[in-house]
Amino acid sequence: MELWTEIRRKVLVEGVSKRQALRQYGIHWETLQKVLGHSSPPGYQMREERPKPRIGRYLERIRQIIEEDKSAPKKQRHTAKRIFERIRSEGYEGGYTQVKDAVRTIKQLTREVFVPLVHRPGEAQADFGHALVRQGGTLRKVVFFVMTLAYSDAVFIQVFEKICIEVVWEAHLRALEFFGFVPRRILYDNESVLVGKVLRGRDRRLTRGFQELVSHYLFEPHFCLVRRANEKGVVETMVRYGRQNFLVPVPEVHGDLEELNGPLSDRCRGELARRLRGKPATKGELLKEDQEASLPLPAAGFDACRKCSTTVSSLSLVRFENNDYSAPVRYAHHTVVVKGYVDRVEICRADRRIAVHERLWGKEGVRMDPVHYLALLERKPGALDDARALQEWDLPECFGVLRRRLEAERGGEGTREYIRVLRLLERHSLKALTRAVQRGLLSGALIRDAIAQYLIPQEEWRQTSFRLDGREHLRRVKVAATDVSAYGALLGEGGGG
């Protein structure tokens, strides 16, 4: 570049002749003309493409293979090496480098170009992503839901066990409550849990569960064309952003996934203070414009659970999603309604909730509440030690002491009486019953009725007052003042000794 500048200065400024410059610098006439005509070297430009006699007649075949690959899974598409092997078996005699260059050129020319879009207030995009979580020391894959408002770029992220209709319901419920309004239109991919059938163009037949969600919130669902996930590019970007910024390093939980969702909500709330490049204000400030263009939240909340009717088995169990949950034994062989939420399973009978369990997400699992079986064990006390529901029931030590003392005093009836004491848990907490049992052991009150007395709320006598309201007949009762002089006479006669 220094020589280039020197030649231009000599000829154009100092007046050195072109012929003299040719002799001085030893360059060709055409090179000098190029130096004088350009302030910097223009670089080499090929006027005509070099002939490729060996690869030329196979270029169309390579284009065909690349085009067919677009409908194949990404992990099973042709590499340049595999294309080279295929066309060589078809008669190609050239080298691998020509094939590699041809593949690169064809892919560059056929790469899709996208149109920048305008995002209006009141529109959202939603999608699911996958991430790894270490739960209880085990590394496992979970899904996370992302909803973002394309105009303000406000985002909401939550982690769940898997993609199912209950998770879709709960995810939308939390997201819309987080934003405080309902976007008028939400863009989705064609997930099978949302779309029952893809019709022509953008028409879709929604699943019943997703239709219930749309009917409750009244937003307009909009779906990408098949294999055109780029149409919801904002949320696609936020899925990557959320994974890389909210879930790195791999998060660790000791209990359920809800341990993650609280901090994730806080992170999303913190995002509202950010201002993105090209935006006139922060996410939180633009969110107000989203709200003005959106729908208000419905007055009634959405019950995000899947309901099914079933019958309680002879083992007092009901089955939901390939897992079993216990119900009180008095409901055995009765029809009940099971309500499955993302975090719990409720069992209802005649509009009354009769059991609640933490939800199982595996297969063939069992959740048994020991209290559900106590009524049956009272009739069959001999099964107490072998009852499956009680095998992992870790009761405070005072319960074991109570049982031993009852059985020592009453034998087999002592076991039955002990079960009657345990049945107090049907109406009282374990903490309250534990205190009552401890007091009973101290006072020697071991039977159920005696221990139950300690569960009755005891009022502080100093804070009680007697009222005559409703007891008007007591107003006629006259109580004479006590003559204490009589007690003095007793003391004078030696009664105090």
ZIPEQUI-V658411 format. One record per residue. N is the residue number from 1. SS is DSSP state (H for helix, E for strand, - for the rest). PHI is phi in degrees with one decimal (* if undefined). OMEGA is omega in whole degrees, 0 to 359 (* if undefined). Layout:
N	SS	PHI	OMEGA
N	SS	PHI	OMEGA
This chain:
1	-	*	179
2	H	-64.3	179
3	H	-64.1	179
4	H	-57.9	181
5	H	-66.3	181
6	H	-64.0	180
7	H	-62.6	181
8	H	-62.9	180
9	H	-67.2	181
10	H	-58.5	186
11	H	-80.7	189
12	H	-85.0	182
13	-	-109.7	185
14	-	-85.5	174
15	-	82.9	176
16	-	-63.3	182
17	-	-70.8	180
18	H	-63.6	181
19	H	-63.4	179
20	H	-64.1	180
21	H	-64.9	179
22	H	-63.9	181
23	H	-69.3	185
24	H	-66.7	186
25	H	-103.3	176
26	-	61.5	181
27	-	-117.4	180
28	-	-82.0	180
29	H	-57.8	181
30	H	-67.5	177
31	H	-67.5	179
32	H	-63.1	179
33	H	-60.9	179
34	H	-68.4	180
35	H	-63.9	182
36	H	-72.2	183
37	H	-90.9	182
38	-	-134.6	181
39	-	-72.8	176
40	-	-145.0	182
41	-	-56.3	184
42	-	-76.0	182
43	-	83.0	183
44	-	-86.6	177
45	-	-124.3	179
46	-	-79.2	181
47	-	-72.8	180
48	-	-132.7	180
49	-	-66.6	179
50	-	-64.7	179
51	-	-66.6	178
52	-	-127.8	186
53	-	-63.4	184
54	-	-82.0	184
55	-	-87.5	188
56	H	-51.5	185
57	H	-77.0	177
58	H	-105.7	181
59	H	-62.5	180
60	H	-65.8	178
61	H	-65.1	178
62	H	-65.6	177
63	H	-60.2	180
64	H	-63.0	180
65	H	-63.1	181
66	H	-65.2	179
67	H	-66.4	178
68	H	-64.6	180
69	H	-64.8	183
70	-	-63.5	179
71	-	-97.4	180
72	-	-99.3	176
73	-	-58.5	184
74	H	-57.7	184
75	H	-81.2	180
76	H	-126.4	176
77	-	-102.2	185
78	-	-69.8	166
79	-	-88.0	177
80	H	-60.5	180
81	H	-65.4	180
82	H	-69.2	176
83	H	-64.5	177
84	H	-58.2	181
85	H	-65.1	182
86	H	-69.9	183
87	H	-74.2	175
88	H	-66.4	177
89	H	-70.2	179
90	-	-98.6	174
91	-	118.3	180
92	-	-67.0	184
93	-	-115.0	182
94	-	-82.5	183
95	-	-95.1	183
96	H	-70.9	184
97	H	-60.7	179
98	H	-63.4	179
99	H	-67.4	180
100	H	-60.2	179
101	H	-65.4	180
102	H	-66.1	179
103	H	-62.7	180
104	H	-62.8	181
105	H	-64.4	181
106	H	-64.8	180
107	H	-66.0	178
108	H	-65.9	182
109	H	-73.1	182
110	H	-99.4	180
111	-	-66.3	184
112	-	-70.9	177
113	-	-113.0	186
114	-	-109.9	179
115	-	-94.3	175
116	-	-60.9	185
117	-	-111.0	175
118	-	-94.2	179
119	-	-106.5	184
120	-	-94.1	177
121	-	-60.2	177
122	-	87.7	179
123	E	-118.7	182
124	E	-130.1	174
125	E	-132.5	183
126	E	-135.3	181
127	E	-162.8	175
128	E	-113.2	172
129	E	-127.7	179
130	E	-123.6	179
131	E	-151.8	178
132	E	-97.2	178
133	E	-135.8	175
134	E	-94.9	184
135	E	-114.5	181
136	-	59.6	180
137	-	87.9	181
138	E	-108.5	179
139	E	-83.6	181
140	E	-144.0	181
141	E	-93.4	177
142	E	-128.8	176
143	E	-107.5	173
144	E	-132.7	183
145	E	-96.3	179
146	E	-128.6	168
147	E	-124.4	181
148	E	-131.8	176
149	E	-93.1	190
150	-	-63.5	182
151	-	-77.0	183
152	-	-90.5	184
153	-	67.0	172
154	-	-65.8	187
155	E	-135.3	176
156	E	-135.2	184
157	E	-132.8	176
158	E	-142.1	182
159	E	-103.5	180
160	E	-138.0	183
161	-	-72.2	182
162	-	-160.7	178
163	-	-88.3	174
164	-	-152.5	187
165	H	-65.9	178
166	H	-64.2	179
167	H	-68.9	177
168	H	-60.4	179
169	H	-60.3	184
170	H	-63.7	180
171	H	-63.0	178
172	H	-67.0	179
173	H	-56.7	181
174	H	-69.2	183
175	H	-64.2	183
176	H	-69.9	175
177	H	-69.2	178
178	H	-64.6	181
179	H	-74.8	180
180	-	89.5	179
181	-	-162.2	181
182	E	-115.0	176
183	-	-57.9	181
184	-	-68.6	181
185	E	-138.4	178
186	E	-126.7	183
187	E	-97.7	183
188	E	-130.9	165
189	-	-84.6	185
190	-	-91.2	178
191	-	-65.5	182
192	-	-64.8	179
193	-	-73.3	179
194	-	-102.5	188
195	E	-111.0	177
196	E	-78.3	180
197	E	-155.5	176
198	E	-87.1	179
199	-	-99.2	183
200	-	-72.4	177
201	-	63.1	180
202	-	-102.2	179
203	-	-72.4	180
204	E	-137.0	170
205	E	-98.6	186
206	E	-76.3	172
207	-	-69.4	183
208	H	-60.8	181
209	H	-61.8	180
210	H	-70.5	177
211	H	-63.3	177
212	H	-63.1	178
213	H	-64.4	180
214	H	-63.4	181
215	H	-65.7	181
216	H	-75.2	185
217	H	-92.6	174
218	-	64.8	172
219	-	-83.7	179
220	E	-96.7	177
221	E	-79.0	181
222	E	-130.1	187
223	E	-120.8	175
224	-	-66.0	169
225	-	-65.3	182
226	-	-59.8	182
227	-	59.8	176
228	-	-130.2	180
229	H	-65.0	179
230	H	-63.4	179
231	H	-66.2	175
232	H	-111.3	185
233	H	-63.6	181
234	H	-65.1	182
235	H	-72.8	175
236	H	-59.8	178
237	H	-65.0	181
238	H	-70.9	174
239	H	-62.7	177
240	H	-66.0	180
241	H	-61.9	181
242	H	-64.1	179
243	H	-65.3	185
244	H	-76.3	186
245	H	-106.7	182
246	H	-101.3	187
247	-	-121.1	175
248	-	-128.6	359
249	-	-67.4	182
250	-	-54.4	182
251	-	-68.5	181
252	E	-125.5	177
253	E	-126.8	179
254	-	-99.0	179
255	-	-109.0	180
256	-	-90.7	186
257	-	-71.0	179
258	H	-61.8	175
259	H	-60.2	181
260	H	-85.3	191
261	H	-69.7	176
262	H	-61.9	177
263	H	-59.7	179
264	H	-64.6	177
265	H	-61.6	179
266	H	-64.5	179
267	H	-64.6	179
268	H	-65.9	177
269	H	-67.5	176
270	H	-65.9	179
271	H	-63.7	184
272	-	-64.7	179
273	-	-84.7	183
274	-	-82.1	171
275	-	-117.9	182
276	-	-84.1	179
277	-	-59.1	180
278	-	87.9	180
279	-	-97.2	183
280	-	-78.8	183
281	-	-153.1	179
282	-	-72.5	178
283	H	-59.7	181
284	H	-63.2	179
285	H	-70.4	178
286	H	-71.0	179
287	H	-61.3	178
288	H	-64.0	177
289	H	-69.6	174
290	H	-59.4	182
291	H	-63.8	180
292	H	-63.1	182
293	-	-95.1	186
294	-	-111.3	179
295	E	-96.3	176
296	-	-74.3	175
297	-	-66.6	177
298	-	-61.6	180
299	-	-64.3	179
300	-	-95.7	178
301	-	-74.3	179
302	-	-90.0	179
303	-	-82.1	189
304	-	-82.0	179
305	-	-140.9	175
306	E	-98.4	184
307	E	-107.1	173
308	E	-150.1	179
309	E	-97.3	180
310	E	-152.0	181
311	E	-118.0	178
312	-	-69.7	184
313	-	-76.3	178
314	-	-66.6	175
315	-	-91.7	181
316	-	60.0	179
317	E	-123.2	171
318	E	-121.8	183
319	E	-108.0	176
320	E	-142.2	180
321	-	53.3	174
322	-	67.4	174
323	E	-129.1	184
324	E	-109.1	180
325	E	-133.5	184
326	E	-83.4	173
327	-	-131.8	177
328	-	-54.5	188
329	H	-61.8	181
330	H	-69.2	179
331	H	-99.0	178
332	-	-58.2	180
333	-	70.8	177
334	-	-101.8	176
335	E	-81.9	180
336	E	-134.3	175
337	E	-111.8	178
338	E	-102.5	180
339	E	-115.2	183
340	E	-101.0	174
341	-	-99.5	180
342	-	-71.1	184
343	-	-114.2	185
344	E	-154.5	174
345	E	-124.6	178
346	E	-109.3	177
347	E	-113.6	186
348	E	-123.7	178
349	E	-140.1	178
350	-	54.5	178
351	-	63.0	179
352	E	-125.8	180
353	E	-79.4	184
354	E	-108.3	179
355	E	-161.2	176
356	E	-136.3	179
357	E	-133.4	169
358	E	-67.0	186
359	-	-72.8	174
360	-	-97.0	180
361	-	-112.6	177
362	-	-87.8	179
363	-	-130.0	175
364	-	61.0	176
365	-	-87.2	181
366	E	-136.2	172
367	E	-116.9	180
368	-	-122.0	173
369	-	-94.2	182
370	H	-55.2	182
371	H	-62.0	181
372	H	-62.7	186
373	H	-104.6	185
374	H	-67.5	179
375	H	-61.7	178
376	H	-72.0	179
377	H	-68.1	176
378	H	-64.6	177
379	H	-82.7	181
380	-	-127.7	186
381	H	-64.0	180
382	H	-65.5	181
383	H	-91.3	186
384	-	-58.3	185
385	-	-76.0	183
386	-	-106.1	181
387	-	-65.2	184
388	H	-61.4	184
389	H	-65.2	185
390	H	-100.5	188
391	-	-64.2	182
392	-	-110.7	181
393	-	-83.8	184
394	-	-97.2	180
395	-	-93.4	176
396	-	-59.1	186
397	H	-59.6	183
398	H	-62.2	179
399	H	-68.3	177
400	H	-64.3	177
401	H	-63.0	180
402	H	-60.1	181
403	H	-63.3	182
404	H	-63.0	181
405	H	-69.9	178
406	H	-65.2	181
407	H	-70.0	177
408	H	-67.3	182
409	H	-86.0	190
410	H	-122.3	180
411	-	68.2	182
412	H	-62.6	177
413	H	-66.7	176
414	H	-65.1	177
415	H	-64.0	179
416	H	-63.8	179
417	H	-65.3	177
418	H	-62.3	179
419	H	-65.4	177
420	H	-62.7	176
421	H	-63.8	179
422	H	-60.7	182
423	H	-66.9	174
424	H	-62.4	177
425	H	-67.9	177
426	H	-66.1	181
427	-	-125.6	183
428	-	-129.1	180
429	-	-76.0	178
430	H	-63.5	180
431	H	-62.8	180
432	H	-66.8	180
433	H	-67.4	178
434	H	-60.0	178
435	H	-61.8	180
436	H	-65.6	179
437	H	-64.6	179
438	H	-61.9	178
439	H	-67.2	179
440	H	-65.2	179
441	H	-64.9	180
442	H	-68.4	183
443	H	-96.1	182
444	-	80.6	178
445	-	-90.6	190
446	-	-103.2	185
447	-	-78.4	185
448	H	-60.2	184
449	H	-64.8	180
450	H	-70.4	179
451	H	-65.8	180
452	H	-61.6	180
453	H	-62.9	180
454	-	-77.2	179
455	-	-92.7	178
456	-	-77.2	180
457	-	-57.9	180
458	-	-101.1	180
459	-	-85.0	176
460	-	-72.7	187
461	H	-62.7	181
462	H	-67.9	183
463	H	-101.0	180
464	-	-99.8	177
465	-	-140.9	180
466	-	-92.9	181
467	-	-116.3	178
468	-	-91.0	179
469	-	-60.6	181
470	-	82.7	180
471	-	-127.6	185
472	H	-59.8	181
473	H	-64.4	180
474	H	-75.1	180
475	H	-67.5	181
476	H	-83.8	181
477	-	-77.7	179
478	-	-108.9	179
479	-	-110.4	182
480	-	-74.4	177
481	-	-69.4	181
482	-	-77.7	177
483	-	-91.0	184
484	-	-75.1	180
485	H	-65.1	179
486	H	-64.0	179
487	H	-69.5	178
488	H	-66.7	178
489	H	-63.1	179
490	H	-64.5	180
491	H	-65.5	179
492	H	-68.0	180
493	-	-93.1	179
494	-	87.2	180
495	-	-73.4	181
496	-	-79.2	182
497	-	-74.4	*
